[in-house]
């Protein structure tokens, strides 16, 4: 089962720093005052406990500077003519150049322009730059052109997260229990939960034809031919598959060598399968929207968006999607326990261009699933989905819930505990996956059915129809939103 693992260290010591300008210590930090990672993590934990999220701009210069020093001295700067100007405008280049000059004047950088800039976003008002001094942080915090500052490469690390390369990953295949599927023409296996959500009945009205779903995840396995060469097979025909890579697999922040489109984790292949796998005669699990187009983005190493290159990879994928008129739906079965402003800007960019963005409410280990809905599912611009146990409104063992959840999908069997059958990374093989990850991909597939049935509808019309097909509509459950979606009702 794919697990989105979030285990944050809870430190006992807290360092409180006044933001009062009259405090003489505000401008006299010394290197010896650098906060430890444990102290920074404790501040993050406290904010998540109290507010459900954490924002670097709600801390102080000492905390940001300390995190920058612990993270390769790289600072992310979001800028703009106003707090809401997150995309390029007439004044963007001038503001960027002025802020870069300000940083270099304080840092006393004498190198040629551009050498110390790690990355300048081509679409959003964001750049990353090397910063050594606390005074630079203070000056930027006092500059009205700065929307936010964030340590670019700072990562939370503890005994559970240091070996986080495998979060949510797995390449195994399993033989499916006959009780967990039924076979339909021409020989495809329908996962057990599809009938609960009336997905096969909805296929009489729509199969996703003409709609493009973008899956931002770990890519597609080149070994699974049914998500590559055989994507058009059996009852699935006339659709397209595109693969892109926006992830740089390097510990070195300065690297810009993209790692390609192939899934090296297994999670992305499973999610793409749940949403769009073909309906054929090979006795394999079929996807919800088996005639929808698929665009796969390898944007992350695993399901936890915590690495600098993962944040950049997700943001680049979202802005690229925002610039494409053919992509209607985005599925993101990935996340972080607290916000990334870079990713937030990119989601707002895609959202402002009419994209319907589904995000996983959170899947974690049993000792950390007390977290609420994670980022970016916590954003108003996304539709948050979580998984529940068969036949009851009880979240799965590893699933998150809360007021931000919009929809639920039954994905854990009440008796056996089995999850949802999907294609695995191995050719012609299947696997079981669970959590809010598969719930999100399934919901994205249902959205494709609705939009395909009503191709001239707007995002708001599609989402409204899905809400009306929710079990709790017109009410919202405090933990499970509109509840289970009836796909048949959504397409009728």
C-alpha positions as CSV (number, residue, x, y, z in Angstrom):
1,X,0.0,0.0,0.0
2,X,1.2,3.4,-0.9
3,X,1.8,5.5,2.2
4,X,2.3,9.2,2.4
5,X,4.5,9.3,5.5
6,X,4.7,12.4,7.6
7,X,6.7,12.0,10.8
8,X,8.0,15.3,12.2
9,X,10.4,15.6,15.2
10,X,8.8,17.1,18.3
11,X,11.6,19.0,20.2
12,X,11.2,19.9,23.8
13,X,13.0,23.2,23.6
14,X,11.4,26.2,22.0
15,X,13.2,29.5,21.2
16,X,10.9,32.5,21.1
17,X,12.1,35.7,19.4
18,X,10.2,39.0,19.6
19,X,9.3,40.7,16.3
20,X,8.9,44.0,18.1
21,X,11.1,46.6,16.2
22,X,12.0,48.2,19.6
23,X,13.7,45.0,20.8
24,X,17.4,45.8,20.5
25,X,18.2,42.1,20.0
26,X,16.3,42.1,16.7
27,X,19.2,43.4,14.7
28,X,22.1,41.9,16.7
29,X,22.0,38.2,15.9
30,X,25.3,36.4,16.1
31,X,26.3,33.2,14.5
32,X,26.1,31.6,17.9
33,X,22.4,32.4,18.0
34,X,21.7,30.1,15.0
35,X,18.7,27.9,15.9
36,X,19.1,24.2,15.8
37,X,17.1,22.1,13.4
38,X,15.3,20.6,16.4
39,X,14.3,24.1,17.5
40,X,13.1,25.0,14.0
41,X,11.1,21.8,13.7
42,X,9.5,22.4,17.1
43,X,8.2,25.8,15.8
44,X,6.8,24.1,12.7
45,X,5.2,21.4,14.8
46,X,3.6,23.9,17.2
47,X,2.1,25.8,14.3
48,X,0.7,22.6,12.7
49,X,-0.8,21.6,16.1
50,X,-2.4,25.0,16.6
51,X,-3.3,26.1,13.1
52,X,-3.1,23.0,10.9
53,X,-0.4,24.6,8.8
54,X,2.9,26.4,8.9
55,X,4.1,29.5,7.0
56,X,7.6,30.8,7.2
57,X,6.4,34.4,7.0
58,X,4.6,34.0,10.3
59,X,7.9,33.4,12.0
60,X,10.9,35.8,12.3
61,X,14.1,36.7,10.6
62,X,16.1,34.5,13.0
63,X,14.1,31.4,12.2
64,X,14.2,31.9,8.5
65,X,17.9,32.7,8.5
66,X,18.7,29.7,10.7
67,X,16.7,27.4,8.3
68,X,18.5,28.9,5.3
69,X,21.9,28.2,7.0
70,X,20.8,24.6,7.6
71,X,19.7,24.3,4.0
72,X,22.7,25.2,1.7
73,X,22.2,29.0,2.1
74,X,19.5,29.1,-0.5
75,X,16.5,31.4,-0.1
76,X,13.3,31.4,-2.1
77,X,11.9,34.9,-2.7
78,X,8.3,35.4,-3.9
79,X,7.9,39.0,-5.1
80,X,5.4,41.2,-6.8
81,X,3.8,44.6,-7.1
82,X,1.2,43.4,-4.6
83,X,0.8,40.5,-2.2
84,X,-1.5,38.8,-4.7
85,X,0.7,39.3,-7.9
86,X,2.1,35.8,-8.1
87,X,2.5,35.7,-11.9
88,X,4.6,37.8,-14.3
89,X,3.4,41.3,-14.8
90,X,4.7,44.6,-16.4
91,X,6.8,45.4,-13.4
92,X,8.0,41.9,-12.5
93,X,11.4,42.0,-14.2
94,X,12.3,45.4,-12.7
95,X,11.2,44.3,-9.2
96,X,13.2,41.0,-9.5
97,X,16.3,42.8,-10.7
98,X,16.1,45.4,-7.9
99,X,15.7,42.7,-5.3
100,X,18.6,40.7,-6.6
101,X,20.7,43.9,-6.5
102,X,19.5,44.5,-2.9
103,X,20.6,41.0,-1.9
104,X,23.9,41.3,-3.5
105,X,24.6,44.7,-2.0
106,X,24.1,43.3,1.5
107,X,25.9,40.1,0.8
108,X,28.7,42.1,-0.8
109,X,28.5,39.7,-3.8
110,X,30.9,40.9,-6.6
111,X,30.3,38.1,-9.1
112,X,28.6,38.8,-12.3
113,X,24.8,39.0,-12.4
114,X,23.1,35.6,-12.3
115,X,25.9,33.5,-11.0
116,X,24.5,33.3,-7.5
117,X,20.9,32.9,-8.6
118,X,19.9,29.3,-8.3
119,X,16.7,29.6,-10.3
120,X,14.4,32.2,-11.8
121,X,10.9,31.0,-12.6
122,X,9.8,31.9,-16.1
123,X,6.1,32.2,-15.2
124,X,5.7,33.0,-11.6
125,X,7.2,35.8,-9.5
126,X,9.7,33.6,-7.8
127,X,13.5,33.3,-7.7
128,X,16.0,31.5,-5.5
129,X,19.3,33.0,-4.5
130,X,22.2,32.4,-2.2
131,X,22.1,34.2,1.1
132,X,24.6,34.1,3.9
133,X,23.7,37.0,6.2
134,X,20.8,37.5,8.6
135,X,20.8,41.2,7.6
136,X,19.6,40.2,4.1
137,X,16.6,38.4,5.6
138,X,15.7,41.4,7.7
139,X,15.9,43.8,4.7
140,X,13.8,41.6,2.6
141,X,11.1,41.2,5.3
142,X,10.8,44.9,5.4
143,X,10.5,45.3,1.6
144,X,6.9,45.7,0.5
145,X,7.8,44.1,-2.9
146,X,8.5,40.7,-1.1
147,X,5.5,38.5,-0.9
148,X,7.3,35.8,1.0
149,X,10.6,34.3,2.0
150,X,11.2,30.6,2.4
151,X,14.4,28.5,3.0
152,X,14.7,26.9,-0.4
153,X,16.4,23.6,0.5
154,X,15.6,23.2,4.2
155,X,14.2,19.7,5.0
156,X,12.7,18.2,8.1
157,X,14.7,15.3,9.2
158,X,14.4,12.8,12.0
159,X,14.9,9.1,12.4
160,X,11.8,8.4,10.3
161,X,12.4,10.8,7.5
162,X,16.2,10.5,6.8
163,X,15.6,7.5,4.6
164,X,12.6,9.0,2.9
165,X,13.5,8.1,-0.7
166,X,11.0,5.2,-0.5
167,X,8.0,7.1,0.8
168,X,4.9,5.6,-1.0
169,X,7.1,3.6,-3.3
170,X,7.0,0.0,-4.3
171,X,7.4,-2.2,-7.3
172,X,5.8,-5.4,-6.1
173,X,3.0,-7.2,-7.9
174,X,0.3,-9.4,-6.4
175,X,-2.2,-12.0,-7.5
176,X,-5.7,-10.5,-7.1
177,X,-8.2,-12.3,-4.9
178,X,-11.3,-13.2,-7.0
179,X,-13.5,-11.6,-4.4
180,X,-11.8,-8.2,-5.1
181,X,-12.9,-7.8,-8.7
182,X,-15.5,-8.9,-11.3
183,X,-14.8,-9.4,-15.0
184,X,-16.6,-7.4,-17.7
185,X,-16.3,-7.5,-21.5
186,X,-14.0,-7.9,-23.2
187,X,-12.1,-9.4,-20.3
188,X,-11.2,-6.5,-17.9
189,X,-11.3,-6.7,-14.1
190,X,-13.5,-4.1,-12.4
191,X,-12.1,-3.3,-8.9
192,X,-14.5,-4.2,-6.0
193,X,-15.1,-0.5,-5.1
194,X,-16.2,0.6,-8.6
195,X,-19.7,-0.9,-8.1
196,X,-20.0,0.8,-4.7
197,X,-19.6,4.2,-6.5
198,X,-21.7,3.1,-9.5
199,X,-18.8,3.6,-11.9
200,X,-19.6,0.7,-14.3
201,X,-23.2,1.9,-14.5
202,X,-21.9,5.4,-15.4
203,X,-20.0,3.9,-18.3
204,X,-23.3,3.6,-20.2
205,X,-23.2,7.4,-20.3
206,X,-19.5,8.3,-20.4
207,X,-16.1,6.7,-20.5
208,X,-14.0,9.9,-20.4
209,X,-13.6,10.3,-24.1
210,X,-12.2,13.7,-25.2
211,X,-11.0,14.7,-21.7
212,X,-7.4,15.0,-20.6
213,X,-6.3,14.1,-17.1
214,X,-2.9,15.2,-15.9
215,X,-1.3,13.1,-13.1
216,X,1.4,14.9,-11.2
217,X,3.3,12.1,-9.4
218,X,6.4,10.0,-9.9
219,X,5.9,9.3,-13.6
220,X,5.1,6.2,-15.6
221,X,6.9,2.9,-15.5
222,X,8.3,2.0,-19.0
223,X,7.9,-1.7,-18.1
224,X,4.1,-1.6,-17.9
225,X,3.1,-1.7,-21.5
226,X,-0.6,-1.3,-20.7
227,X,0.2,2.3,-19.6
228,X,2.5,2.8,-22.6
229,X,2.3,0.9,-25.9
230,X,-1.1,-0.7,-25.1
231,X,-2.7,2.4,-23.7
232,X,-5.1,2.2,-26.6
233,X,-6.2,-1.4,-26.4
234,X,-9.6,-3.3,-26.4
235,X,-12.4,-0.9,-25.6
236,X,-9.9,2.0,-25.0
237,X,-9.2,3.7,-28.3
238,X,-8.5,7.0,-30.0
239,X,-6.9,8.6,-27.0
240,X,-3.4,10.1,-26.3
241,X,-0.7,9.6,-23.8
242,X,2.1,12.1,-23.1
243,X,4.9,11.9,-20.6
244,X,7.0,14.7,-19.1
245,X,9.7,15.0,-16.5
246,X,10.1,18.1,-14.3
247,X,12.1,16.5,-11.5
248,X,15.8,16.9,-11.0
249,X,17.1,13.9,-9.1
250,X,20.1,15.4,-7.4
251,X,21.1,16.3,-3.8
252,X,22.9,19.3,-5.3
253,X,20.5,22.3,-5.4
254,X,22.3,23.9,-8.3
255,X,21.6,21.0,-10.6
256,X,19.2,21.5,-13.5
257,X,19.5,18.0,-15.1
258,X,16.0,16.7,-15.4
259,X,15.6,13.1,-14.6
260,X,13.3,12.0,-17.3
261,X,9.7,10.7,-17.4
262,X,10.1,7.1,-16.1
263,X,8.7,6.1,-12.7
264,X,11.4,5.0,-10.3
265,X,9.0,4.7,-7.4
266,X,5.9,2.9,-8.6
267,X,3.4,5.3,-7.1
268,X,2.7,7.3,-10.3
269,X,2.1,4.3,-12.4
270,X,-0.5,3.0,-9.9
271,X,-2.3,6.4,-9.7
272,X,-2.4,6.8,-13.5
273,X,-3.8,3.3,-13.7
274,X,-6.6,3.9,-11.2
275,X,-7.7,6.9,-13.3
276,X,-7.2,5.8,-16.9
277,X,-6.0,2.2,-17.3
278,X,-7.3,0.6,-20.5
279,X,-10.3,-1.7,-20.7
280,X,-9.1,-4.8,-22.6
281,X,-9.2,-8.6,-22.7
282,X,-6.1,-9.3,-20.7
283,X,-7.6,-9.8,-17.2
284,X,-6.2,-6.6,-15.8
285,X,-7.7,-3.9,-13.6
286,X,-9.5,-1.2,-15.6
287,X,-9.3,2.5,-14.8
288,X,-12.3,4.8,-14.1
289,X,-12.0,6.9,-17.2
290,X,-10.7,4.2,-19.6
291,X,-11.1,6.4,-22.7
292,X,-9.6,9.6,-21.3
293,X,-6.3,11.1,-22.4
294,X,-3.4,11.0,-20.0
295,X,-0.6,13.4,-19.4
296,X,1.9,12.1,-16.9
297,X,4.4,14.3,-15.1
298,X,7.4,12.9,-13.2
299,X,7.7,15.8,-10.8
300,X,8.7,14.1,-7.5
301,X,10.9,11.3,-6.2
302,X,8.2,10.0,-3.9
303,X,4.9,11.1,-2.5
304,X,6.3,13.5,0.1
305,X,6.9,17.0,-1.4
306,X,9.8,18.0,0.8
307,X,12.9,18.2,-1.4
308,X,13.8,21.5,-3.1
309,X,13.7,19.8,-6.6
310,X,10.3,18.2,-5.8
311,X,8.8,21.6,-5.0
312,X,10.2,23.0,-8.1
313,X,9.1,20.0,-10.2
314,X,5.5,20.2,-9.0
315,X,5.4,24.0,-9.6
316,X,6.8,23.6,-13.1
317,X,4.3,20.9,-13.9
318,X,1.4,23.0,-12.7
319,X,2.4,26.1,-14.6
320,X,2.8,24.0,-17.8
321,X,-0.6,22.5,-17.2
322,X,-2.0,26.0,-16.7
323,X,-0.7,27.0,-20.1
324,X,-2.4,24.1,-21.9
325,X,-6.1,24.5,-22.9
326,X,-6.6,20.7,-23.4
327,X,-5.9,19.6,-19.9
328,X,-9.1,19.9,-17.8
329,X,-8.3,17.8,-14.7
330,X,-5.3,17.5,-12.4
331,X,-4.7,14.6,-10.0
332,X,-2.1,15.0,-7.2
333,X,-1.8,12.1,-4.9
334,X,1.2,13.7,-3.2
335,X,1.6,16.3,-0.5
336,X,3.3,17.9,2.5
337,X,2.3,18.4,6.1
338,X,2.7,22.1,5.7
339,X,2.6,24.7,2.9
340,X,5.1,25.5,0.2
341,X,4.5,29.0,-1.2
342,X,6.1,28.1,-4.5
343,X,3.6,25.2,-5.0
344,X,0.8,27.4,-3.7
345,X,1.6,30.0,-6.4
346,X,1.6,27.3,-9.1
347,X,-1.7,25.9,-8.0
348,X,-3.3,29.3,-8.0
349,X,-1.9,29.8,-11.5
350,X,-3.4,26.6,-12.8
351,X,-6.7,27.2,-11.0
352,X,-7.0,30.6,-12.5
353,X,-6.9,28.9,-15.9
354,X,-9.9,26.7,-15.2
355,X,-8.2,23.5,-14.0
356,X,-10.1,21.2,-11.7
357,X,-7.4,20.1,-9.2
358,X,-7.8,17.0,-7.0
359,X,-5.4,16.5,-4.1
360,X,-4.9,13.7,-1.5
361,X,-6.1,14.6,2.0
362,X,-3.2,12.6,3.4
363,X,-2.0,9.1,4.0
364,X,0.5,8.4,6.7
365,X,1.7,5.9,9.3
366,X,-0.7,5.1,12.2
367,X,1.4,7.2,14.6
368,X,1.1,10.4,12.5
369,X,-2.4,10.2,11.0
370,X,-3.7,12.6,13.7
371,X,-2.6,15.3,11.3
372,X,-5.5,17.0,9.6
373,X,-5.8,17.5,5.8
374,X,-2.3,18.1,4.4
375,X,-1.1,20.6,1.8
376,X,-2.1,21.2,-1.0
377,X,-5.4,19.5,-0.3
378,X,-5.9,22.1,2.4
379,X,-6.0,24.9,-0.2
380,X,-9.4,26.4,-1.3
381,X,-8.3,26.0,-4.9
382,X,-8.0,22.2,-4.6
383,X,-10.6,19.4,-4.1
384,X,-9.6,17.3,-1.2
385,X,-10.2,13.5,-1.2
386,X,-9.7,10.8,1.4
387,X,-10.3,7.1,1.7
388,X,-12.7,5.3,3.9
389,X,-13.5,1.7,4.9
390,X,-16.0,-0.3,3.0
391,X,-19.6,0.2,4.1
392,X,-18.8,2.8,6.8
393,X,-17.8,6.4,7.2
394,X,-14.6,5.5,9.0
395,X,-11.3,6.6,7.5
396,X,-8.9,4.0,6.5
397,X,-6.2,3.1,9.0
398,X,-3.7,5.5,7.4
399,X,-6.1,8.2,6.0
400,X,-6.6,11.7,7.1
401,X,-9.9,13.5,7.5
402,X,-11.2,16.9,8.5
403,X,-13.3,19.9,7.5
404,X,-11.3,20.5,4.3
405,X,-12.2,17.1,2.8
406,X,-14.7,17.3,-0.1
407,X,-15.2,13.7,-1.2
408,X,-14.6,10.2,0.0
409,X,-13.9,6.9,-1.8
410,X,-14.3,3.5,-0.2
411,X,-10.9,1.9,-0.7
412,X,-10.3,-0.5,2.2
413,X,-12.3,-3.8,2.5
414,X,-14.0,-4.2,5.8
415,X,-13.2,-7.8,6.2
416,X,-9.9,-8.6,4.5
417,X,-8.4,-5.1,4.7
418,X,-7.5,-5.4,1.0
419,X,-7.2,-2.1,-1.0
420,X,-8.0,-1.3,-4.6
421,X,-6.6,-3.4,-7.6
422,X,-4.6,-1.4,-10.1
423,X,-1.9,-2.1,-12.6
424,X,1.6,-2.4,-11.1
425,X,4.9,-1.2,-12.5
426,X,5.6,-4.6,-13.8
427,X,4.4,-5.6,-17.3
428,X,0.9,-7.2,-17.4
429,X,0.8,-7.4,-13.6
430,X,-1.5,-6.0,-10.9
431,X,-1.2,-4.8,-7.3
432,X,-3.3,-3.4,-4.5
433,X,-3.0,0.3,-3.5
434,X,-4.8,2.3,-0.9
435,X,-4.9,5.5,1.2
436,X,-6.1,8.9,0.0
437,X,-3.8,8.5,-3.0
438,X,-6.0,6.0,-4.8
439,X,-9.1,7.8,-3.6
440,X,-7.9,10.9,-5.3
441,X,-7.0,9.3,-8.6
442,X,-10.4,7.5,-8.6
443,X,-12.2,10.8,-8.0
444,X,-10.2,12.5,-10.8
445,X,-11.4,9.7,-13.1
446,X,-15.0,10.3,-12.1
447,X,-14.6,14.0,-12.9
448,X,-13.4,13.0,-16.4
449,X,-16.6,11.0,-16.9
450,X,-18.7,14.0,-15.9
451,X,-16.8,16.4,-18.1
452,X,-16.8,14.1,-21.0
453,X,-20.6,13.8,-20.7
454,X,-20.8,17.6,-20.6
455,X,-17.9,18.9,-22.7
456,X,-19.0,22.5,-22.7
457,X,-19.3,22.8,-19.0
458,X,-17.0,24.9,-16.8
459,X,-15.0,23.6,-13.9
460,X,-17.6,25.0,-11.4
461,X,-20.4,23.2,-13.2
462,X,-18.6,19.8,-13.2
463,X,-17.7,20.2,-9.5
464,X,-21.2,21.2,-8.6
465,X,-22.6,18.1,-10.3
466,X,-20.2,15.9,-8.4
467,X,-21.2,17.6,-5.1
468,X,-24.9,16.9,-5.9
469,X,-23.9,13.2,-6.5
470,X,-22.4,13.1,-3.0
471,X,-24.2,11.1,-0.3
472,X,-24.4,13.9,2.2
473,X,-25.4,16.7,-0.3
474,X,-26.7,19.4,0.2
475,X,-25.0,19.1,3.6
476,X,-21.3,18.7,4.4
477,X,-20.0,16.2,6.9
478,X,-17.5,17.8,9.3
479,X,-14.9,15.1,8.5
480,X,-15.9,13.7,5.1
481,X,-17.3,16.6,3.1
482,X,-20.0,15.5,0.6
483,X,-19.1,11.9,1.2
484,X,-19.1,9.1,-1.3
485,X,-19.7,10.0,-5.0
486,X,-22.3,8.2,-7.0
487,X,-20.8,8.2,-10.5
488,X,-24.0,7.2,-12.2
489,X,-25.9,10.1,-10.6
490,X,-23.0,12.4,-11.5
491,X,-23.3,11.6,-15.3
492,X,-27.1,11.4,-15.6
